[in-house]
């Protein structure tokens, strides 16, 4: 669910923000934003 997804993102952001932002940027590019 959405709450679980946000928890995963928060954990990833805390553990490795560089990877998190890289993945976020890649997702945005793939979505055409």
C-alpha positions in Angstrom: 0.0 0.0 0.0 1.0 3.7 -0.2 2.0 3.9 3.5 4.4 0.9 3.1 5.8 2.4 -0.1 6.6 5.7 1.7 8.2 3.8 4.6 10.5 2.0 2.1 11.4 5.4 0.5 12.2 6.9 3.9 14.4 4.0 4.8 16.2 4.2 1.5 16.6 7.9 1.8 18.2 7.5 5.3 20.4 4.6 4.3 21.6 5.9 0.9 20.4 9.3 -0.3 22.6 9.3 -3.3 21.0 6.1 -4.7 17.6 7.4 -3.7 17.9 10.6 -5.7 19.5 8.8 -8.6 16.5 6.4 -8.8 14.1 9.3 -8.4 15.7 11.2 -11.2 15.8 8.1 -13.4 12.1 7.5 -12.7 11.2 11.1 -13.6 13.2 10.9 -16.8 11.5 7.6 -17.8 8.1 9.1 -17.0 9.0 12.0 -19.3 8.8 14.7 -16.6 
